[in-house]
Amino acid sequence: MEGVEASCKVVHDTVRYQMKAKLKVPRAVGIKHQPEAEEEFKKNFHNT
């Protein structure tokens, strides 16, 4: 909500314990990962 002031701890406690959500962490990227291939796939992928 906009205009609501709350400390980081209050937000964290509310989200973590009342909403039962967890912080998301990025997954590790493999050593064979090719960023160019990923971009090419994203560019050519058509969501059907």
N, CA, C and O atoms as a MOPAC input file, in Angstrom:
PM7 MOZYME 1SCF
protein

 N      0.83900 1    -1.17700 1     0.00000 1
 C      0.00000 1     0.00000 1     0.00000 1
 C      0.87900 1     1.23300 1     0.00000 1
 O      1.91900 1     1.27400 1     0.65800 1
 N      0.46500 1     2.19900 1    -0.71800 1
 C      1.23100 1     3.42900 1    -0.75600 1
 C      0.85500 1     4.30000 1     0.42700 1
 O     -0.28800 1     4.29300 1     0.88200 1
 N      1.82700 1     5.04600 1     0.91700 1
 C      1.57600 1     5.95700 1     2.01300 1
 C      1.65200 1     5.31800 1     3.38200 1
 O      1.46900 1     6.00300 1     4.38800 1
 N      1.91800 1     4.01600 1     3.45000 1
 C      2.02900 1     3.33000 1     4.72700 1
 C      3.49800 1     3.24600 1     5.09600 1
 O      4.31700 1     2.76500 1     4.31300 1
 N      3.82600 1     3.71300 1     6.28500 1
 C      5.20500 1     3.66200 1     6.73600 1
 C      5.36900 1     2.50500 1     7.71000 1
 O      4.62500 1     2.38900 1     8.68400 1
 N      6.35100 1     1.65100 1     7.43900 1
 C      6.63000 1     0.51200 1     8.30600 1
 C      8.11300 1     0.19200 1     8.21400 1
 O      8.73800 1     0.38100 1     7.17100 1
 N      8.66400 1    -0.29100 1     9.31200 1
 C     10.07900 1    -0.63900 1     9.30400 1
 C     10.28200 1    -1.93000 1     8.51000 1
 O      9.33900 1    -2.68200 1     8.26700 1
 N     11.49800 1    -2.16000 1     8.12300 1
 C     11.84300 1    -3.35800 1     7.35900 1
 C     11.51500 1    -4.60800 1     8.17600 1
 O     11.04700 1    -5.60300 1     7.62300 1
 N     11.75600 1    -4.56400 1     9.46400 1
 C     11.48300 1    -5.71800 1    10.33300 1
 C      9.99200 1    -6.04000 1    10.36100 1
 O      9.61400 1    -7.21000 1    10.30600 1
 N      9.15400 1    -5.03100 1    10.44500 1
 C      7.71000 1    -5.25800 1    10.47100 1
 C      7.26000 1    -5.88600 1     9.15300 1
 O      6.46300 1    -6.82500 1     9.14700 1
 N      7.77100 1    -5.36700 1     8.04500 1
 C      7.40700 1    -5.91400 1     6.73300 1
 C      7.89400 1    -7.35800 1     6.63000 1
 O      7.14600 1    -8.23700 1     6.20200 1
 N      9.14100 1    -7.60500 1     7.01900 1
 C      9.69500 1    -8.95400 1     6.94900 1
 C      8.89200 1    -9.92500 1     7.80500 1
 O      8.51700 1   -11.00000 1     7.33800 1
 N      8.62400 1    -9.55100 1     9.05700 1
 C      7.87000 1   -10.43000 1     9.95100 1
 C      6.47100 1   -10.72000 1     9.41500 1
 O      5.99600 1   -11.85300 1     9.49400 1
 N      5.81900 1    -9.71000 1     8.87500 1
 C      4.47100 1    -9.88900 1     8.33600 1
 C      4.49000 1   -10.84600 1     7.14800 1
 O      3.69400 1   -11.78200 1     7.07400 1
 N      5.40500 1   -10.59800 1     6.22800 1
 C      5.46300 1   -11.43500 1     5.02700 1
 C      5.92900 1   -12.84700 1     5.37600 1
 O      5.36700 1   -13.82500 1     4.88200 1
 N      6.94500 1   -12.95800 1     6.21900 1
 C      7.53700 1   -14.26700 1     6.50600 1
 C      6.64600 1   -15.13500 1     7.37900 1
 O      6.45400 1   -16.31400 1     7.08300 1
 N      6.10500 1   -14.57900 1     8.43600 1
 C      5.42300 1   -15.41200 1     9.41800 1
 C      3.90300 1   -15.40500 1     9.28200 1
 O      3.27000 1   -16.43200 1     9.52600 1
 N      3.30600 1   -14.29500 1     8.90600 1
 C      1.85400 1   -14.27500 1     8.76600 1
 C      1.40900 1   -14.75300 1     7.38600 1
 O      0.41200 1   -15.46300 1     7.25800 1
 N      2.15800 1   -14.35800 1     6.35200 1
 C      1.80500 1   -14.76800 1     4.99500 1
 C      2.51700 1   -16.06700 1     4.60200 1
 O      2.22900 1   -16.64700 1     3.55500 1
 N      3.44000 1   -16.51500 1     5.44300 1
 C      4.19700 1   -17.75000 1     5.22300 1
 C      4.92800 1   -17.76600 1     3.88700 1
 O      4.97000 1   -18.79200 1     3.20700 1
 N      5.50100 1   -16.63200 1     3.51600 1
 C      6.28600 1   -16.53200 1     2.28800 1
 C      7.76600 1   -16.53900 1     2.66000 1
 O      8.13900 1   -16.19800 1     3.78200 1
 N      8.58600 1   -16.92700 1     1.71800 1
 C     10.02400 1   -16.95500 1     1.95700 1
 C     10.72700 1   -16.07600 1     0.93100 1
 O     10.23200 1   -15.86500 1    -0.17700 1
 N     11.88200 1   -15.57400 1     1.32100 1
 C     12.67300 1   -14.78100 1     0.40000 1
 C     13.14600 1   -15.66500 1    -0.73900 1
 O     13.53700 1   -16.81200 1    -0.52400 1
 N     13.11000 1   -15.14200 1    -1.92500 1
 C     13.54100 1   -15.90900 1    -3.07700 1
 C     15.02200 1   -15.65300 1    -3.32600 1
 O     15.50100 1   -14.52800 1    -3.18400 1
 N     15.72900 1   -16.69500 1    -3.69200 1
 C     17.14600 1   -16.56300 1    -4.00600 1
 C     17.35600 1   -17.07600 1    -5.42400 1
 O     16.70800 1   -18.03800 1    -5.83600 1
 N     18.24000 1   -16.45500 1    -6.16400 1
 C     18.47400 1   -16.91500 1    -7.53600 1
 C     19.14200 1   -18.28600 1    -7.54400 1
 O     19.94300 1   -18.61000 1    -6.66700 1
 N     18.80600 1   -19.05900 1    -8.52100 1
 C     19.41800 1   -20.37500 1    -8.66200 1
 C     20.81800 1   -20.21600 1    -9.26500 1
 O     21.09600 1   -19.26600 1    -9.99800 1
 N     21.67000 1   -21.15700 1    -8.94000 1
 C     23.02900 1   -21.15000 1    -9.49400 1
 C     22.97100 1   -21.38000 1   -11.00100 1
 O     22.07600 1   -22.06300 1   -11.50000 1
 N     23.91800 1   -20.81300 1   -11.70800 1
 C     24.00000 1   -20.97100 1   -13.15500 1
 C     25.11500 1   -21.96700 1   -13.45200 1
 O     26.20900 1   -21.87700 1   -12.89500 1
 N     24.82700 1   -22.90300 1   -14.32400 1
 C     25.81200 1   -23.92100 1   -14.67400 1
 C     27.03200 1   -23.32800 1   -15.36200 1
 O     26.97100 1   -22.23400 1   -15.92200 1
 N     28.12900 1   -24.05400 1   -15.31600 1
 C     29.37000 1   -23.54400 1   -15.91200 1
 C     29.29400 1   -23.53100 1   -17.43000 1
 O     30.06200 1   -22.82000 1   -18.07900 1
 N     28.37300 1   -24.31100 1   -18.01300 1
 C     28.21600 1   -24.34200 1   -19.46400 1
 C     27.17800 1   -23.33200 1   -19.95200 1
 O     26.84500 1   -23.31100 1   -21.13700 1
 N     26.67800 1   -22.51300 1   -19.06700 1
 C     25.63400 1   -21.53900 1   -19.39400 1
 C     26.10500 1   -20.59600 1   -20.49400 1
 O     27.21800 1   -20.07200 1   -20.44300 1
 N     25.24900 1   -20.38600 1   -21.48600 1
 C     25.56900 1   -19.49100 1   -22.59600 1
 C     24.53700 1   -18.37200 1   -22.63800 1
 O     23.42600 1   -18.56900 1   -23.12900 1
 N     24.90200 1   -17.18900 1   -22.12100 1
 C     23.93900 1   -16.08000 1   -22.10000 1
 C     23.44100 1   -15.69700 1   -23.49600 1
 O     22.29100 1   -15.28500 1   -23.65200 1
 N     24.30000 1   -15.83100 1   -24.50800 1
 C     23.89000 1   -15.47500 1   -25.87400 1
 C     22.77400 1   -16.40300 1   -26.35000 1
 O     21.81800 1   -15.95600 1   -26.98400 1
 N     22.89600 1   -17.68900 1   -26.04300 1
 C     21.87100 1   -18.64900 1   -26.45000 1
 C     20.56000 1   -18.35900 1   -25.73500 1
 O     19.48700 1   -18.50000 1   -26.32200 1
 N     20.63700 1   -17.96000 1   -24.49000 1
 C     19.43500 1   -17.62400 1   -23.73600 1
 C     18.72600 1   -16.42100 1   -24.34500 1
 O     17.50400 1   -16.42800 1   -24.50000 1
 N     19.48800 1   -15.39500 1   -24.68800 1
 C     18.89500 1   -14.20200 1   -25.30400 1
 C     18.27900 1   -14.54000 1   -26.65800 1
 O     17.20200 1   -14.04700 1   -26.99400 1
 N     18.96200 1   -15.37900 1   -27.43300 1
 C     18.44900 1   -15.78600 1   -28.73700 1
 C     17.12900 1   -16.54000 1   -28.57000 1
 O     16.18900 1   -16.31700 1   -29.33300 1
 N     17.05400 1   -17.42500 1   -27.58300 1
 C     15.82400 1   -18.16800 1   -27.31400 1
 C     14.69200 1   -17.22000 1   -26.93700 1
 O     13.57700 1   -17.34400 1   -27.44300 1
 N     14.98200 1   -16.27300 1   -26.04700 1
 C     13.95000 1   -15.32900 1   -25.61400 1
 C     13.45200 1   -14.49200 1   -26.78400 1
 O     12.26500 1   -14.17700 1   -26.86900 1
 N     14.36300 1   -14.13300 1   -27.68600 1
 C     13.99300 1   -13.29600 1   -28.82100 1
 C     13.11800 1   -14.08000 1   -29.80300 1
 O     12.19600 1   -13.51200 1   -30.38900 1
 N     13.38900 1   -15.36900 1   -29.99000 1
 C     12.67900 1   -16.16200 1   -30.98200 1
 C     11.48100 1   -16.92800 1   -30.42500 1
 O     10.70900 1   -17.50200 1   -31.19400 1
 N     11.31400 1   -16.94800 1   -29.11800 1
 C     10.22400 1   -17.70500 1   -28.50400 1
 C      8.92400 1   -16.93700 1   -28.64300 1
 O      8.84500 1   -15.75900 1   -28.29500 1
 N      7.92300 1   -17.60300 1   -29.14500 1
 C      6.59600 1   -16.98800 1   -29.27800 1
 C      5.65900 1   -17.69700 1   -28.32900 1
 O      5.46500 1   -18.90800 1   -28.44100 1
 N      5.07800 1   -16.97600 1   -27.40500 1
 C      4.17100 1   -17.56000 1   -26.42800 1
 C      2.84200 1   -17.86000 1   -27.10800 1
 O      2.11700 1   -16.94700 1   -27.50500 1
 N      2.52800 1   -19.15000 1   -27.23900 1
 C      1.29900 1   -19.52100 1   -27.96100 1
 C      0.20700 1   -19.91500 1   -27.00500 1
 O     -0.89500 1   -20.25700 1   -27.43400 1

